[in-house]
């Protein structure tokens, strides 16, 4: 993928939107919708019957509700004004919004205090952006293509 394509699916903080549970064109949505399709609309009847010899099947209604939640993902991405983290300072950063920077590492103020991330996410944000600065956006994307989103 080239820079422009990667920019479209990577949030300014460096997280791959395609791996996000909320992204409307993401892997989680696609996989969840496919699972619901494979199980079909009447699987609840079978799950209830199966629960007699597969006790976990008694949890199917809650499981289906969660999978449906994932399948209904509708976020167009942080770059489209819809950050999923309510207090994310990255998506609303004036330099990002104005186009002066595509990613945090491109800003002279990086790392700044704007994001207000949970400490574990703050560390990932800094590391991702430092790595992008070291190897470039395209190589960073190739290096992290198989990395899990939720560590």
C-alpha positions in Angstrom: 0.0 0.0 0.0 1.1 3.5 -0.6 1.2 6.4 1.9 -2.2 7.8 0.8 -4.0 4.5 1.1 -2.4 3.8 4.5 -3.3 7.3 5.7 -6.9 6.6 4.9 -7.1 3.5 7.2 -4.7 4.6 9.9 -5.7 7.1 12.6 -3.5 10.1 13.2 -2.3 8.3 16.4 -1.0 5.4 14.4 -3.6 2.8 15.1 -5.0 0.9 12.2 -8.7 1.6 11.8 -9.3 -1.6 9.9 -8.7 -3.5 13.2 -11.0 -1.3 15.3 -14.3 -2.8 16.6 -16.2 0.3 15.6 -14.8 0.8 12.1 -17.5 0.5 9.4 -15.1 -1.1 6.9 -13.1 -3.1 9.4 -12.1 -6.7 9.9 -14.1 -7.2 13.1 -17.3 -5.9 11.5 -16.8 -8.1 8.4 -16.0 -11.2 10.4 -18.9 -10.7 12.8 -21.4 -10.2 9.9 -20.1 -13.3 8.3 -20.5 -15.3 11.5 -24.1 -14.2 11.9 -24.7 -15.1 8.3 -23.2 -18.6 8.7 -25.2 -19.2 11.9 -28.4 -18.0 10.2 -31.4 -16.2 11.7 -32.8 -19.2 13.6 -29.6 -20.4 15.3 -31.0 -19.4 18.8 -33.5 -22.3 18.6 -30.7 -24.7 17.9 -28.5 -23.2 20.6 -31.2 -23.7 23.2 -31.5 -27.4 22.1 -27.7 -27.8 22.0 -27.3 -26.3 25.5 -28.4 -29.6 27.0 -25.1 -31.2 25.9 -23.0 -28.0 25.2 -23.7 -25.9 28.3 -22.0 -22.9 26.8 -24.8 -22.6 24.2 -27.0 -21.3 27.0 -25.1 -18.1 26.6 -25.9 -17.7 22.9 -28.4 -14.8 23.3 -25.7 -12.7 25.0 -23.1 -13.9 22.5 -25.3 -13.0 19.6 -26.0 -9.5 21.0 -22.2 -8.9 21.2 -21.5 -10.2 17.7 -24.4 -8.1 16.4 -22.9 -5.1 18.1 -19.6 -5.7 16.2 -21.5 -6.4 12.9 -23.3 -3.0 13.3 -20.0 -1.0 13.4 -20.6 2.3 11.7 -17.6 4.5 12.5 -16.1 6.1 9.3 -12.8 6.7 11.1 -11.1 9.3 13.2 -10.0 11.3 10.2 -13.7 11.7 9.3 -14.5 13.5 12.5 -15.8 10.5 14.5 -13.2 9.5 17.1 -14.5 6.6 19.2 -12.6 7.6 22.3 -14.6 10.6 23.5 -11.7 12.6 24.9 -9.1 11.8 22.3 -7.0 14.9 21.8 -5.3 13.5 18.7 -8.4 13.5 16.4 -9.2 17.1 17.4 -5.6 18.3 17.3 -5.5 21.6 15.3 -2.4 20.5 13.4 -4.1 17.2 12.4 -7.5 18.9 11.6 -5.8 21.6 9.4 -3.7 19.0 7.5 -0.4 20.4 8.8 0.4 16.9 10.0 -1.1 13.5 9.0 0.4 11.6 12.0 1.5 12.8 15.4 5.2 12.1 14.8 5.1 14.8 12.0 4.4 17.5 14.6 7.2 19.4 16.2 5.3 19.1 19.5 5.3 15.3 19.6 4.9 13.8 22.1 2.5 16.3 23.5 -0.1 16.1 26.3 -3.2 16.4 24.1 -4.2 12.7 23.8 -4.8 12.0 27.5 -4.7 8.3 26.8 -4.8 5.5 29.4 -1.2 4.8 30.3 -1.0 1.6 28.3 -2.4 3.3 25.2 -0.2 6.3 25.7 2.9 4.1 25.5 1.6 2.4 22.3 0.9 5.8 20.8 4.4 7.1 21.5 6.0 3.8 20.3 4.0 3.7 17.1 4.8 7.2 16.2 8.5 6.9 17.0 8.7 3.8 14.8 6.8 5.6 11.9 9.4 8.4 12.2 12.2 5.9 12.1 11.2 3.8 9.2 8.4 5.7 7.4 4.7 5.2 7.2 4.7 2.5 4.5 7.3 0.3 6.3 5.6 0.8 9.6 2.4 -0.4 8.1 4.1 -3.5 6.7 5.7 -4.2 10.0 2.5 -4.0 11.9 0.0 -5.4 9.5 -0.4 -8.6 11.6 -0.2 -6.8 14.9 -3.3 -7.2 17.2 -5.3 -4.0 17.8 -6.2 -4.9 21.4 -3.2 -5.9 23.4 
